[in-house]
Structures are given as structure tokens and as C-alpha cells.
Amino acid sequence: MKYTVITAAAAALIATAGLSAPALATGKMTCDAGPQASWKARAELEAALVTLGWTVKKSKVDGGCYEVYGTTPEGEQVEAYFHPVTLEKLLVSRRGKVLFRKQ
């Protein structure tokens, strides 16, 4: 009985060890954009993309960049990263395949 409890406790510690780590960026793209006070609003980026024919499903901050999930004017469902100060397109990928990367 004693060993069962110890084994169960050890298994629980091992299973939850990764859950206590802080949330990190995905690592696909990082932006050194300075303080958020100098960033343009995400709504401004979304509006610009819609004007270009995109459908925006979701946007968030990831790695100091704006990350957008949506559909391009060509109909491709993508994940895209934009610089939060300039709103410049940095990376567009679809299912792990890079479609565009700023040089």
C-alpha cells in the first residue's frame, strides 16, 4: 500500500511538471518591438487585412509580434505574423509550411 501511494505521487509529479512552466512564445517568429505603448492597435491590423481581402478569425500577441489566424484572399487558411509597430508582414505559414518569410 505504501509503495502504491509513493508511486502514484511520483507519477502525478512527473505528469504535472510541464504544466507549471510559464507560457512561452511558439518560437516561429519574434519581434523586438519595444514597449507596447508604441504599438499600433490589433484592430488596426485586422481592419487593414480585411481591406486586403483577408478573413481574420483570431489575433493575439505572440513573441512580441501580432499573430493572426485567418484566410488569405486566395482562400488559404494561414497563421501569419506582423510587426506590431509597422504592421509589416513577417511570416505566413499554412500547416507548418512557410508560404512567406520576410528576408
C-alpha positions as CSV (number, residue, x, y, z in Angstrom):
1,M,0.0,0.0,0.0
2,K,2.8,2.4,0.9
3,Y,4.6,1.8,-2.4
4,T,1.4,2.3,-4.3
5,V,0.9,5.8,-2.7
6,I,4.5,6.7,-3.4
7,T,4.3,5.5,-7.0
8,A,1.1,7.4,-7.6
9,A,2.5,10.6,-6.1
10,A,5.7,10.3,-8.2
11,A,3.6,9.8,-11.3
12,A,1.5,12.8,-10.5
13,L,4.6,15.0,-10.1
14,I,6.0,13.8,-13.4
15,A,2.8,14.4,-15.2
16,T,2.3,17.9,-13.9
17,A,5.9,19.0,-14.1
18,G,5.5,20.5,-17.6
19,L,2.2,22.2,-16.6
20,S,3.9,24.5,-14.1
21,A,6.2,26.1,-16.6
22,P,5.4,29.6,-17.8
23,A,3.7,30.0,-21.2
24,L,6.2,30.8,-23.9
25,A,6.0,32.0,-27.4
26,T,5.9,29.4,-30.1
27,G,9.3,30.3,-31.5
28,K,8.1,30.7,-35.1
29,M,8.7,34.5,-35.0
30,T,9.9,37.1,-32.5
31,C,9.7,40.9,-32.7
32,D,11.9,43.3,-30.8
33,A,9.1,46.0,-31.0
34,G,9.8,48.0,-27.8
35,P,7.2,49.0,-25.3
36,Q,3.6,48.1,-26.1
37,A,2.6,51.8,-25.7
38,S,4.3,52.4,-29.1
39,W,2.4,49.6,-30.9
40,K,-0.4,50.1,-33.3
41,A,-3.8,48.6,-32.2
42,R,-4.5,45.0,-33.3
43,A,-7.9,46.3,-34.5
44,E,-6.0,48.5,-37.0
45,L,-4.1,45.5,-38.3
46,E,-7.3,43.4,-38.6
47,A,-9.1,46.3,-40.5
48,A,-6.1,46.6,-42.9
49,L,-6.2,42.8,-43.6
50,V,-9.9,42.8,-44.2
51,T,-9.5,45.7,-46.6
52,L,-6.9,43.5,-48.5
53,G,-9.5,40.6,-48.7
54,W,-8.4,38.6,-45.6
55,T,-10.9,37.0,-43.2
56,V,-9.5,37.3,-39.7
57,K,-10.6,34.6,-37.3
58,K,-8.3,35.4,-34.3
59,S,-5.4,37.6,-33.5
60,K,-3.1,37.7,-30.4
61,V,0.4,38.7,-29.3
62,D,3.0,36.0,-29.6
63,G,6.7,36.5,-29.3
64,G,6.3,40.3,-29.3
65,C,4.6,40.1,-32.7
66,Y,0.9,40.1,-33.7
67,E,-0.1,36.6,-34.7
68,V,-3.2,36.3,-36.9
69,Y,-5.2,33.2,-37.8
70,G,-7.3,33.7,-40.9
71,T,-7.9,33.2,-44.6
72,T,-6.0,35.0,-47.3
73,P,-7.7,36.5,-50.3
74,E,-6.6,33.3,-52.2
75,G,-8.6,31.2,-49.8
76,E,-5.7,29.7,-47.8
77,Q,-6.2,29.2,-44.1
78,V,-3.0,30.6,-42.6
79,E,-1.1,31.7,-39.4
80,A,0.6,35.0,-40.0
81,Y,2.9,37.2,-38.0
82,F,3.1,41.0,-38.3
83,H,5.3,43.6,-36.7
84,P,3.2,45.5,-34.1
85,V,4.7,48.9,-34.8
86,T,4.9,48.9,-38.6
87,L,2.2,46.2,-39.2
88,E,4.6,44.7,-41.8
89,K,4.0,41.1,-42.8
90,L,6.9,38.9,-41.4
91,L,5.8,35.3,-41.8
92,V,2.9,33.4,-43.3
93,S,2.5,29.7,-42.9
94,R,0.0,27.0,-43.5
95,R,0.1,23.7,-41.7
96,G,3.8,24.1,-40.9
97,K,4.7,25.1,-44.5
98,V,6.2,28.6,-44.8
99,L,4.4,30.5,-47.6
100,F,6.1,33.8,-47.0
101,R,9.0,35.0,-44.8
102,K,10.4,38.5,-44.9
103,Q,14.1,38.5,-45.8
